Amino acid sequence: MIDVLLQTLPFFLLIAVGYGAGRTGFFPEEATAWLTRFVFYFALSAMLFRFSANLTLAEVFDLPFVWAYLTGTMAVYLLATGVALLRGRGVEEAAVEAQCGVVGNVGFLGVPMLVMLLGEAAIGPVMLVLACDLIVFGSLIVIVITARRDGRLSPGVLLSVGMGLLKNPMIVSISLGLLWSASTWQLPGPINDFLAILGAAATPGALFAIGASLASKSAERLAVAAWLSFAKLVLHPAAVAATAYFVFSVEAYSAGVMIAAAALPVAGNVFILAQHYGVAPQRVSATILISTALSILTVSAIIAGL
């Protein structure tokens, strides 16, 4: 446990440096927004394209893996939804809380950290988790809230969700990388080096941006935030572990990567969606802050256990 904690500590120290820079005002919110955009559209996209261009679709796609992750994640999603409804919250708030319980920071934290800690063989499983989160659960919250407000699920909503997925740089970079891989062409040396240099900026940039964005988060509604953090950091990895090992018999290494990815703290894009729709942004803000702080210990413990 201590050895793994020491290995994960540099990643969380980078987050702490970003938090300090944002908290002191040295790195204002506008700068954080631009750094996040650079990481999202350039550095992380270059990293994902280079990773996927050097893999085959067979190395990435694993149907039992997908079913295990979706089944375990949906179980926690429905549990968080049910708890919210029992507390008397509406469908929209329940959808946001369920999102907090299952959508982790796989893109900005999971890709760089898990690949570095667990080896390059983790690239495929991590990208598969990322794709499931973006395509299934990232779409689900938009569909639920929009359908609730409109009173129906219109084709326009589905078209809007589909266009949003097609424009997401992470999905685009993974898809283009796999298409390049399918062509059997090797990446030219200068292009590969260019992508490696640009992609290398993803890890420090993403972690610093996470910390700086946390500086603007508040810690209100602690009881609910604590419950949602527990759901994300403990229940989510436990649920996918159960489905991976006992239901779908996922290969041991891939199952371990899936569980580690499920243990990551709540993603920042959940707050963006909550703020966009005006649904419980303070609650999401507190959950992101608490889950990220606690994940220093929980993620280390889960990786050590695996």
C-alpha positions, 0 to 999 in steps of 0.5 A: 500500500505504501509503495503504491501510494508513493507511486501515485503521490506525484500525480496528486502533488501535481493536482495540489500545485494546480489547486494552490495556484488557483486558490491564490489567484496566481492562476485565474479561472480564465487561465484554467479554462484555456489550459483545459482547452489546450489539454482537451483538444491538443495534448490529450487528443495527440496522446489518445491518437498515438496510443490507438494508432499503435493498437488494433481494434481487437486489442481494444474491443472486448465484449465481455469487458464492455458488458461487465463495465456497463452492468456494474456501472448501471447498477450503481447508477440506478442505486444513486438514482433511487436514493435521490428519488427516495430523498424527494429529489426530482428526476433531473437532480437524480440524473445528476447525482447518478452521474456523480456516482459513476463517471470518473475522471478517466480522460484527464487523470485515468489515461496518464496515471493508469497507463504509467502505473499499470503499463502500456497494456492498460491503454486498451482497457482504459480507452474502452472505459473512457468510450463507455463513459462518454458514449453511454453515460455522457449521453444518458444525462443529456437525454434524461434531463432534456426529455424531462423538460420537454415531456418527450424524447424527440429525434432532435435531442438524439441528433444533438447528442449524436453530433456532440459525440462526433465532435468530442475530440477524445472520441474523434482521436481514438476513432481516427487512431484505430482507423489509421491502425486498420490501414496497417500503415506505420506512423512516419517517424517525425509524426510519431515524435510530434505526437509523442512530444505534444501528448507528453504535455497531457499528463502535467497539463491535465493534472494541473488543470484538475487542481486549478479547477478544484480551487473554484469548487465549494464544499457545501452539502457535505452529507450528500457529497460524502454519499456520492463520493462513497458511491464513486470511490467504493461502490462503483469499483466494487460493482464492476469487480463483481460483474467482471470476476463473477458474471462475465469472467473478464481476463484478470489484468483487464478486469484490474484496469477496469476496477482501477478506472472505476475507482477514479474520482468524479469527472469535472465534466459532470459539473459542467453539465450540472452548471449548464442545465442549472441542476445542483451544481454546488452539490456536484462541486462538493462531490468533485472536491471531496472525491478527489481529495479522498481518492489519494488514499482509495485509488492507491489502496485499490491498485495495491489490492489488485 
